[in-house]
Amino acid sequence: MGAITDFEVKAADGGVAPLDTWRGKVLLIVNTASKCGFTPQYEGLEALHRKFGERGFEVLAFPCNQFGGQEPGDAAEIASFCSLTYDVTFPVFAKIDVNGPNADPLFERLKGDAPGLLGSKAIKWNFTKFLIDRDGRVVARYAPTTKPDDIAADIERLL
C-alpha cells in the first residue's frame, strides 16, 4: 500500500487536490462539522497548526454531514464559518462521506489502517482524528472527545 499522500481528494472549490502537496509533513486529518458539540475543537486544531506549522505539520479538515446533519452548509458557507468564527488557516476540503457506500477513499484507507475501539472501522462521530507521519503512514486514531491539545505531544514526537 502506498502513502496517504498518494491520494487525491476533492478541494472545496470542486477541483482535485493531490495530497502529494503535503508529502514529507506530519498531518492531522479530521472529519469536521460546523454545528456539532465538538465544533469548538476548530480553535484547538488551529492552535496546533500555528504551533507546529513551521516545523512541517498540517491539519487537513474534511467536513461531513453524516452525523446528525451537523454540516448542512455548502463549501462557501463552511469556509466562511471556519474563517470568521475560528480564524482557521489550515485547508478545509469539500464535504464528504466518511462511512457507507459513498465513503471517500481516503477515509476508507484511514479507517482500515487505524481501526477504532474493538477493531471497529466505522467513524462514530465528527472530529475523529488521524495522525499521519512524514512517510504518509497512519500512526494513530483519536476519538472525537480527544482534544487537539492532548495530541500535541504525539505530534511533537513525529516532528
C-alpha positions as CSV (number, residue, x, y, z in Angstrom):
1,M,0.0,0.0,0.0
2,G,1.2,3.5,-0.8
3,A,1.3,6.5,1.4
4,I,-1.7,8.6,2.4
5,T,-0.1,11.4,0.4
6,D,-0.7,9.3,-2.8
7,F,-4.4,10.1,-2.6
8,E,-6.3,12.8,-4.4
9,V,-9.2,14.4,-2.7
10,K,-11.9,16.9,-3.7
11,A,-11.0,20.6,-2.9
12,A,-13.6,22.9,-1.5
13,D,-13.9,24.6,-5.0
14,G,-14.8,21.2,-6.5
15,G,-11.4,20.7,-8.1
16,V,-8.9,17.9,-7.4
17,A,-6.4,18.4,-4.6
18,P,-3.5,15.9,-4.6
19,L,-2.3,15.1,-1.0
20,D,1.1,14.9,-2.5
21,T,1.3,18.6,-1.8
22,W,1.8,17.7,1.8
23,R,4.3,14.8,1.3
24,G,7.0,14.8,4.0
25,K,4.8,16.6,6.5
26,V,3.2,15.3,9.7
27,L,-0.6,15.5,9.1
28,L,-3.7,15.5,11.3
29,I,-6.7,14.6,9.2
30,V,-10.0,15.3,10.8
31,N,-13.7,14.9,9.7
32,T,-15.4,18.1,10.9
33,A,-18.8,19.8,11.2
34,S,-19.9,23.3,11.9
35,K,-22.9,22.6,14.1
36,C,-21.5,19.9,16.4
37,G,-20.8,19.9,20.2
38,F,-17.2,19.3,19.2
39,T,-17.0,22.3,16.8
40,P,-15.1,24.4,19.3
41,Q,-12.2,22.0,18.6
42,Y,-11.5,24.1,15.5
43,E,-9.9,26.5,17.9
44,G,-7.5,23.8,19.2
45,L,-6.8,22.5,15.7
46,E,-5.8,26.0,14.6
47,A,-3.6,26.4,17.7
48,L,-1.8,23.1,16.7
49,H,-1.5,24.3,13.1
50,R,0.1,27.6,14.3
51,K,2.3,26.0,16.9
52,F,3.8,23.3,14.7
53,G,3.2,24.5,11.1
54,E,6.7,25.9,10.5
55,R,8.2,22.6,11.6
56,G,6.3,20.6,8.9
57,F,2.9,20.0,10.4
58,E,-0.5,20.5,8.8
59,V,-4.1,20.0,9.8
60,L,-6.4,18.8,6.9
61,A,-10.2,19.2,7.6
62,F,-12.9,17.3,5.8
63,P,-16.4,18.5,6.5
64,C,-19.0,15.7,6.8
65,N,-22.8,15.8,7.2
66,Q,-23.3,12.2,8.1
67,F,-23.7,12.7,11.9
68,G,-26.9,14.4,12.9
69,G,-26.9,16.6,9.8
70,Q,-24.4,18.9,11.6
71,E,-22.7,20.1,8.5
72,P,-25.6,21.4,6.3
73,G,-23.8,24.2,4.5
74,D,-22.1,24.3,1.1
75,A,-18.4,24.8,0.6
76,A,-18.6,28.6,0.7
77,E,-20.7,28.6,3.9
78,I,-18.3,26.2,5.6
79,A,-15.2,28.2,4.6
80,S,-16.8,31.4,5.8
81,F,-17.8,29.9,9.1
82,C,-14.4,28.4,9.7
83,S,-12.6,31.6,8.9
84,L,-14.9,34.1,10.7
85,T,-15.7,32.0,13.8
86,Y,-12.3,30.3,14.4
87,D,-9.8,32.1,12.2
88,V,-9.0,28.8,10.5
89,T,-6.0,29.0,8.2
90,F,-5.5,25.3,7.5
91,P,-7.1,23.6,4.4
92,V,-10.8,22.7,4.6
93,F,-11.7,20.4,1.7
94,A,-15.0,19.6,0.1
95,K,-17.8,18.0,2.2
96,I,-17.5,14.2,2.0
97,D,-18.9,11.0,3.4
98,V,-16.7,9.1,5.8
99,N,-18.8,5.9,6.2
100,G,-21.1,3.9,3.9
101,P,-21.1,3.1,0.2
102,N,-20.1,6.7,-0.8
103,A,-17.3,7.0,1.7
104,D,-14.3,8.9,0.4
105,P,-11.4,6.5,-0.5
106,L,-9.0,8.4,1.7
107,F,-11.2,7.8,4.8
108,E,-11.7,4.1,3.8
109,R,-7.9,3.8,3.9
110,L,-7.6,5.7,7.2
111,K,-10.2,3.5,8.9
112,G,-8.5,0.4,7.5
113,D,-5.1,1.5,8.7
114,A,-6.3,2.6,12.2
115,P,-9.4,0.9,13.3
116,G,-11.3,2.2,16.3
117,L,-12.2,0.5,19.6
118,L,-12.6,-3.2,19.3
119,G,-11.5,-3.1,15.7
120,S,-14.4,-1.1,14.5
121,K,-13.7,0.7,11.2
122,A,-16.7,3.0,11.2
123,I,-16.2,6.5,12.2
124,K,-18.6,7.2,15.1
125,W,-18.9,11.0,15.0
126,N,-17.5,14.3,13.9
127,F,-13.9,15.3,14.8
128,T,-12.4,11.8,14.6
129,K,-8.7,12.5,14.0
130,F,-6.0,10.5,12.3
131,L,-2.3,11.3,12.8
132,I,0.0,10.7,9.8
133,D,3.8,10.6,9.9
134,R,6.2,12.1,7.4
135,D,6.2,8.9,5.4
136,G,2.5,9.0,4.9
137,R,1.7,6.3,7.4
138,V,-1.3,6.4,9.8
139,V,0.2,6.2,13.3
140,A,-2.8,7.0,15.5
141,R,-6.6,7.4,15.5
142,Y,-8.2,9.7,18.1
143,A,-11.8,9.8,19.3
144,P,-13.9,12.9,18.8
145,T,-13.6,13.5,22.6
146,T,-9.8,13.8,22.3
147,K,-9.0,17.5,22.5
148,P,-6.5,18.7,20.0
149,D,-4.1,19.9,22.7
150,D,-4.0,16.3,24.0
151,I,-2.4,15.2,20.7
152,A,0.4,17.8,20.8
153,A,3.0,15.5,22.4
154,D,2.4,12.8,19.7
155,I,2.8,15.5,17.0
156,E,6.0,16.7,18.7
157,R,7.5,13.2,18.7
158,L,6.9,12.9,14.9
159,L,8.4,16.2,14.1
